[in-house]
Amino acid sequence: MSNFRRNLIRFLVAGLSGTVLAGCQPFGPSRGDIDRASRIAPQQGSAAIEVIQVGPTTAPLLAAPAPWPAFADVLTGAQAVGTVVGVGDALEVTIWEAPPATLFGAPASDTRIGSPISTARPTSLPELVVGPDTTIGIPFAGAVPAAGRTLREIETEIVRRLRGRATAPQALVRVVRNATANVTVVGDVNQSTRLPLTPRGERLLDAIAQAGGVKAPVNLSTIQVTRGANTYRMALSDIIERNENNIVLARDDIVTALFQPYSFTVLGASGRNDEVRFEAFGITLAQALGRIGGLQDGRADPRGVFLFRLAPPAQPGGPLRPIIYSFDLKDPSVYFLAQQLRVEDRDLIYITNSPVAELQRFVGIISSTILPIATVGTVVR
C-alpha cells in the first residue's frame, strides 16, 4: 500500500474517531458528578451545595415550606379607610351648639303652647376638600389640619378652636368622597378595576368580587398582593379556606390575579424536556414525573433522578442554599417519599442517562463508523 493510501486511511480514522468521542459525551452531569457536588468548595459569597440522598432517614427534610408566607402573617395592620384623612378627600363637617346658639345660630322652635324656645340644631358646612396644604377651612376656626389625622382628631381640633366662641360646641366629621385611598385590581379577572376604599374596611375577596371574580377555576388561581415595595402570593383556595388570609386592604395596594404562575423545569432522560406549569395548590415529585411522561425506557437511570432547588438563606441576608435531592427509584420505599416531597416554583428535575444506555450508544456509534472506514480502505486498495 502506498504512503498516500496509508495517510488517507489514518486521516479518516482520526477524524471519525474524534466524531465518535464527541458523540459519546453525555448531556449534563452524570450521577457520579452530582454525588460529588457536595465536596466542591463553594465560591466566595455562595453557599456549599448540599446533596441529600432521599431515604427513610431524610423523610423529615422533605416537608417543603410554602413558597410564600401566608397573608395573615405579613399583611396585617391595615386600617379601614376613613380613620385617616388624606389630601384630596372630601369631608362633611356638622357643628352643633347648645341653646341659645350664638355662633352658628338657628331659629327658635315654636311649640304652639307658649313662647318660642331655642333648641340645638346641626349646621352642616358645604363639602370641604382637603387641600394641598393638608387643611380644611372652618368658619371661626380657621385652617384646621386634616391630612394624616383621624376623623376623631379633626373633630377634637374643631371643638377646641370653637370653644369660647360657640356655646358648648360639638362637631362631627365624616368622609364624603375618598380620593386618595384606592386599590387596583388587575390580572386574570373579568374586569380590571380601581376600587375606592370605604370606612367599612374592604377585604381582599371584596376587591376580587368587585372585579367580577377570577376567570380561571379557583384551584388554579393565585392572588398576588403588592404593598409598598413588598409582594406576596397565595393560592386563592387557601385564602377562601382560611378566613384570616382575607386581609383588610390598605390604600394603594395592587391585587393581581394570576393563572398558574408556578413552574418547574425538567431535563435529561425524561419523557420530555420542558418547562411545566402547575397549579397554585402545588404538586408532588411523583405527580411531576407523571406529567412529563416519566423516565425514558432504555435510556434513563432510575437511580439518577435529582431535584435541584435554591432554598432560602439560613440567615437573613445570606446566600441562597443550593440543595440537590437524590432519588433511587430502584428502592420501592422511595416512591412513597416522592409522593411527600412537594415541588416548588423554579425547581429543576434532572434525570441522568443509564450507564448501559451510554454503552449501547457507544457501540452503536462504533458500529456505524467501522463500516465507512472499512469501505474507504477497500476503495483505496
C-alpha positions as CSV (number, residue, x, y, z in Angstrom):
1,M,0.0,0.0,0.0
2,S,1.4,3.4,-0.9
3,N,2.2,6.0,1.7
4,F,-0.6,8.2,0.2
5,R,-3.2,5.5,0.9
6,R,-1.9,4.8,4.4
7,N,-2.0,8.6,5.3
8,L,-5.5,8.9,3.8
9,I,-6.8,6.0,5.9
10,R,-5.1,7.4,9.1
11,F,-6.7,10.8,8.4
12,L,-10.2,9.3,8.0
13,V,-9.8,7.1,11.1
14,A,-8.6,10.1,13.2
15,G,-11.4,12.3,12.0
16,L,-14.1,9.7,12.6
17,S,-12.7,8.7,16.0
18,G,-12.9,12.3,17.1
19,T,-16.5,12.4,15.9
20,V,-17.3,9.2,17.9
21,L,-15.7,10.5,21.1
22,A,-17.6,13.8,20.8
23,G,-20.9,12.0,20.1
24,C,-20.4,9.8,23.1
25,Q,-20.3,12.7,25.6
26,P,-23.5,12.6,27.6
27,F,-25.7,15.6,28.1
28,G,-25.3,17.1,31.5
29,P,-23.6,15.7,34.6
30,S,-23.6,12.0,35.4
31,R,-24.9,10.5,38.6
32,G,-21.3,10.4,40.0
33,D,-20.7,14.0,39.2
34,I,-23.8,15.1,41.1
35,D,-23.0,12.8,44.1
36,R,-19.6,14.5,44.3
37,A,-21.1,18.0,44.1
38,S,-21.2,18.3,47.9
39,R,-17.4,18.1,48.0
40,I,-16.9,21.1,45.7
41,A,-15.6,24.1,47.6
42,P,-18.1,27.0,47.4
43,Q,-17.2,30.2,45.7
44,Q,-16.9,33.4,47.7
45,G,-20.4,34.8,48.5
46,S,-22.2,31.5,47.8
47,A,-23.2,28.5,49.9
48,A,-21.9,25.0,49.6
49,I,-24.0,22.5,47.6
50,E,-25.9,20.1,49.8
51,V,-26.7,16.7,48.3
52,I,-29.4,14.8,50.2
53,Q,-29.9,11.1,49.4
54,V,-33.6,10.6,49.9
55,G,-34.5,7.7,52.1
56,P,-36.4,6.9,55.3
57,T,-33.9,8.8,57.4
58,T,-34.3,12.0,55.4
59,A,-38.2,11.9,55.3
60,P,-38.5,14.9,57.8
61,L,-36.5,17.1,55.4
62,L,-39.0,16.6,52.6
63,A,-41.7,18.8,54.1
64,A,-41.0,21.8,51.9
65,P,-42.1,25.2,53.2
66,A,-44.8,27.1,51.4
67,P,-43.4,29.2,48.5
68,W,-44.7,32.4,50.1
69,P,-45.8,33.3,53.7
70,A,-49.5,33.5,54.5
71,F,-51.1,36.9,54.0
72,A,-52.3,36.7,57.7
73,D,-48.6,36.7,58.8
74,V,-47.3,39.5,56.6
75,L,-50.1,41.8,55.5
76,T,-51.7,42.8,58.8
77,G,-52.3,46.2,60.5
78,A,-54.1,48.0,57.6
79,Q,-56.6,50.5,59.0
80,A,-60.0,50.9,57.5
81,V,-60.2,54.0,55.2
82,G,-61.8,57.0,56.8
83,T,-59.9,56.6,60.0
84,V,-57.0,58.6,58.5
85,V,-57.7,61.5,56.0
86,G,-55.6,62.3,53.0
87,V,-55.1,65.2,50.6
88,G,-58.0,65.3,48.1
89,D,-60.5,63.6,50.4
90,A,-63.9,65.4,50.6
91,L,-65.3,65.8,54.1
92,E,-68.6,66.8,55.6
93,V,-68.4,68.8,58.8
94,T,-71.5,69.2,61.0
95,I,-71.4,71.5,64.1
96,W,-73.8,71.7,67.0
97,E,-74.3,74.5,69.6
98,A,-76.2,74.3,72.8
99,P,-79.1,76.8,73.0
100,P,-79.0,79.7,72.9
101,A,-76.8,79.3,69.8
102,T,-74.6,82.4,69.4
103,L,-72.1,81.5,66.6
104,F,-74.0,79.1,64.4
105,G,-77.4,80.4,65.3
106,A,-80.7,78.6,64.4
107,P,-84.2,79.9,64.5
108,A,-86.2,79.2,67.7
109,S,-88.7,76.4,67.6
110,D,-92.4,77.3,68.1
111,T,-94.1,74.9,70.5
112,R,-97.5,76.5,69.9
113,I,-98.2,76.4,73.7
114,G,-96.0,79.2,74.8
115,S,-93.1,81.3,73.8
116,P,-90.6,80.0,71.3
117,I,-87.7,78.1,72.7
118,S,-84.2,77.6,71.3
119,T,-83.1,74.1,70.5
120,A,-79.8,72.7,69.3
121,R,-79.8,72.3,65.6
122,P,-76.9,71.0,63.4
123,T,-75.2,73.3,61.0
124,S,-73.7,71.3,58.0
125,L,-71.0,73.1,56.2
126,P,-70.6,72.7,52.4
127,E,-68.4,69.9,51.2
128,L,-64.8,70.5,52.2
129,V,-61.9,69.2,50.2
130,V,-58.5,68.7,51.9
131,G,-56.2,70.9,50.0
132,P,-52.5,70.6,49.2
133,D,-51.7,72.5,52.4
134,T,-53.3,69.5,54.2
135,T,-56.0,71.7,55.9
136,I,-59.7,72.4,55.6
137,G,-61.3,75.8,56.3
138,I,-63.8,76.0,59.1
139,P,-65.7,79.3,59.8
140,F,-64.5,80.9,63.0
141,A,-61.9,78.1,63.4
142,G,-59.6,78.9,60.5
143,A,-57.5,76.4,58.7
144,V,-57.7,73.1,60.5
145,P,-55.0,70.5,59.8
146,A,-56.7,67.4,58.4
147,A,-54.4,65.3,56.2
148,G,-52.7,62.5,58.2
149,R,-55.3,62.8,61.0
150,T,-58.1,60.6,62.1
151,L,-61.7,61.9,62.0
152,R,-61.8,62.0,65.8
153,E,-58.6,64.1,65.9
154,I,-60.1,66.6,63.4
155,E,-63.4,66.8,65.4
156,T,-61.4,67.4,68.6
157,E,-59.4,70.2,66.9
158,I,-62.5,71.9,65.6
159,V,-64.2,71.9,69.0
160,R,-61.0,73.2,70.7
161,R,-60.9,76.1,68.3
162,L,-64.6,77.0,68.7
163,R,-64.6,76.7,72.4
164,G,-65.1,80.2,73.9
165,R,-66.8,81.4,70.7
166,A,-69.7,79.0,70.3
167,T,-71.9,77.7,73.1
168,A,-70.8,74.2,74.1
169,P,-69.8,73.3,70.5
170,Q,-69.8,69.7,69.2
171,A,-68.5,68.6,65.8
172,L,-69.0,65.5,63.6
173,V,-66.7,64.8,60.6
174,R,-67.2,62.1,58.0
175,V,-65.6,61.2,54.7
176,V,-68.0,62.0,51.8
177,R,-65.7,61.1,48.9
178,N,-62.5,59.2,49.1
179,A,-59.9,60.4,46.5
180,T,-56.7,59.0,48.0
181,A,-57.4,55.5,49.2
182,N,-57.9,53.1,46.3
183,V,-57.0,49.6,45.5
184,T,-56.1,48.4,42.0
185,V,-57.3,45.0,40.9
186,V,-55.8,43.6,37.7
187,G,-54.7,40.4,36.1
188,D,-56.8,37.3,35.3
189,V,-60.1,38.9,36.5
190,N,-63.2,39.6,34.4
191,Q,-63.0,43.4,34.8
192,S,-59.9,45.2,36.0
193,T,-60.9,48.0,38.3
194,R,-59.8,50.7,40.7
195,L,-61.8,50.2,43.9
196,P,-62.3,53.2,46.3
197,L,-61.9,52.0,49.9
198,T,-64.5,53.0,52.5
199,P,-64.6,53.1,56.3
200,R,-66.2,49.6,56.2
201,G,-62.8,48.2,55.6
202,E,-62.8,46.3,52.3
203,R,-61.1,42.9,52.3
204,L,-59.2,41.1,49.7
205,L,-62.2,38.9,48.5
206,D,-64.4,42.1,48.3
207,A,-62.0,43.6,45.8
208,I,-61.9,40.4,43.7
209,A,-65.7,40.2,43.7
210,Q,-65.9,43.9,42.7
211,A,-63.7,43.0,39.7
212,G,-66.1,40.3,38.6
213,G,-64.1,37.4,40.1
214,V,-61.3,35.4,38.5
215,K,-61.5,33.9,35.1
216,A,-59.7,30.6,35.9
217,P,-61.0,28.0,38.3
218,V,-60.4,28.8,42.0
219,N,-58.0,25.9,42.5
220,L,-55.8,27.1,39.6
221,S,-55.6,30.8,40.6
222,T,-53.1,32.6,42.7
223,I,-53.5,36.1,44.2
224,Q,-50.6,38.4,44.4
225,V,-50.7,41.5,46.7
226,T,-48.2,44.3,46.3
227,R,-48.0,46.7,49.2
228,G,-45.3,49.3,49.0
229,A,-42.0,47.5,48.0
230,N,-43.2,44.1,49.1
231,T,-45.0,41.5,47.0
232,Y,-46.6,38.3,48.3
233,R,-48.6,35.4,46.7
234,M,-51.1,32.9,47.9
235,A,-53.3,30.3,46.3
236,L,-56.9,31.7,46.1
237,S,-58.2,28.4,47.5
238,D,-56.1,28.9,50.7
239,I,-57.5,32.5,51.1
240,I,-61.0,31.2,50.8
241,E,-60.5,28.3,53.2
242,R,-58.6,30.3,55.9
243,N,-60.6,33.5,56.6
244,E,-57.7,35.1,58.4
245,N,-55.9,35.4,55.0
246,N,-58.8,37.5,53.7
247,I,-56.9,40.6,54.8
248,V,-58.1,44.2,55.1
249,L,-56.7,46.1,52.2
250,A,-54.7,49.3,52.5
251,R,-54.5,52.3,50.3
252,D,-52.5,51.8,47.0
253,D,-52.5,48.0,47.4
254,I,-52.2,46.3,44.0
255,V,-54.2,43.0,43.8
256,T,-53.2,40.8,40.8
257,A,-55.0,37.5,39.9
258,L,-52.6,35.1,38.3
259,F,-53.3,31.8,36.5
260,Q,-50.8,29.1,37.2
261,P,-47.7,31.3,37.9
262,Y,-45.7,28.3,39.2
263,S,-43.5,26.1,37.0
264,F,-40.6,23.6,37.2
265,T,-38.1,22.6,34.5
266,V,-37.2,19.0,33.5
267,L,-34.1,18.0,31.7
268,G,-32.3,14.7,30.8
269,A,-33.7,11.3,30.1
270,S,-37.4,12.1,30.7
271,G,-40.4,11.8,28.5
272,R,-40.0,15.4,27.5
273,N,-37.6,18.3,28.3
274,D,-39.8,21.3,29.0
275,E,-40.9,24.0,31.5
276,V,-44.0,22.6,33.1
277,R,-46.6,24.8,34.8
278,F,-48.5,23.5,37.8
279,E,-51.5,24.6,39.9
280,A,-51.3,27.1,42.7
281,F,-52.0,24.5,45.4
282,G,-48.8,22.6,44.3
283,I,-47.9,19.1,43.2
284,T,-45.6,16.4,44.5
285,L,-42.5,15.0,42.8
286,A,-44.4,11.8,41.9
287,Q,-47.1,13.9,40.2
288,A,-44.4,16.0,38.4
289,L,-42.8,12.8,37.0
290,G,-46.2,11.6,35.8
291,R,-46.8,14.9,34.0
292,I,-43.5,14.7,32.0
293,G,-44.2,11.2,30.8
294,G,-42.0,9.5,33.4
295,L,-38.5,8.2,32.7
296,Q,-37.4,7.1,29.2
297,D,-37.3,3.3,29.0
298,G,-33.9,2.0,28.0
299,R,-32.2,5.4,28.5
300,A,-32.9,6.7,32.0
301,D,-31.1,5.7,35.1
302,P,-33.7,5.1,37.8
303,R,-31.0,5.6,40.4
304,G,-30.2,9.0,39.0
305,V,-33.3,11.2,39.5
306,F,-32.4,14.5,41.0
307,L,-34.3,17.6,42.1
308,F,-32.3,20.9,42.2
309,R,-33.6,23.7,44.4
310,L,-32.4,27.1,45.7
311,A,-33.6,27.2,49.3
312,P,-34.0,30.4,51.3
313,P,-30.8,31.5,53.1
314,A,-30.1,30.1,56.5
315,Q,-29.7,33.6,57.9
316,P,-31.3,36.9,56.8
317,G,-29.2,38.5,54.1
318,G,-27.2,35.3,53.5
319,P,-26.8,33.5,50.1
320,L,-29.4,31.1,48.8
321,R,-28.7,27.5,49.7
322,P,-28.3,25.1,46.7
323,I,-29.8,21.7,47.6
324,I,-29.9,18.6,45.4
325,Y,-32.3,15.8,46.4
326,S,-31.2,12.4,45.0
327,F,-33.8,9.7,44.4
328,D,-33.1,6.0,43.8
329,L,-36.3,4.8,42.2
330,K,-35.0,1.2,42.4
331,D,-36.0,1.4,46.0
332,P,-39.8,0.9,46.4
333,S,-39.9,2.9,49.6
334,V,-38.6,6.0,47.8
335,Y,-41.8,6.1,45.7
336,F,-43.7,6.9,48.9
337,L,-41.2,9.7,49.7
338,A,-41.6,11.1,46.2
339,Q,-45.3,11.5,47.0
340,Q,-44.3,13.5,50.0
341,L,-41.8,16.0,48.5
342,R,-43.7,19.0,47.1
343,V,-42.3,20.6,44.0
344,E,-41.6,24.4,44.4
345,D,-41.7,27.2,41.9
346,R,-38.5,27.2,39.7
347,D,-37.3,23.7,40.8
348,L,-35.3,21.7,38.3
349,I,-35.7,17.9,37.8
350,Y,-32.8,16.2,36.1
351,I,-32.7,12.5,35.1
352,T,-29.3,11.0,34.2
353,N,-28.6,8.5,31.4
354,S,-28.2,4.9,32.3
355,P,-24.6,3.6,32.1
356,V,-26.0,0.7,30.0
357,A,-27.6,3.2,27.6
358,E,-24.3,5.0,27.3
359,L,-22.6,1.8,26.4
360,Q,-25.2,0.9,23.9
361,R,-24.9,4.3,22.4
362,F,-21.1,4.0,22.1
363,V,-21.3,0.6,20.5
364,G,-23.9,1.9,18.0
365,I,-21.7,4.8,17.0
366,I,-18.7,2.5,16.7
367,S,-20.7,0.1,14.5
368,S,-21.9,2.8,12.3
369,T,-18.4,4.1,12.0
370,I,-16.4,0.9,11.3
371,L,-18.3,0.2,8.1
372,P,-17.5,3.5,6.4
373,I,-13.8,3.2,7.4
374,A,-13.6,-0.4,6.1
375,T,-15.3,0.7,2.9
376,V,-12.8,3.5,2.4
377,G,-9.9,1.1,3.0
378,T,-11.3,-1.2,0.3
379,V,-11.7,1.6,-2.2
380,V,-8.2,2.8,-1.5
381,R,-6.8,-0.6,-2.1
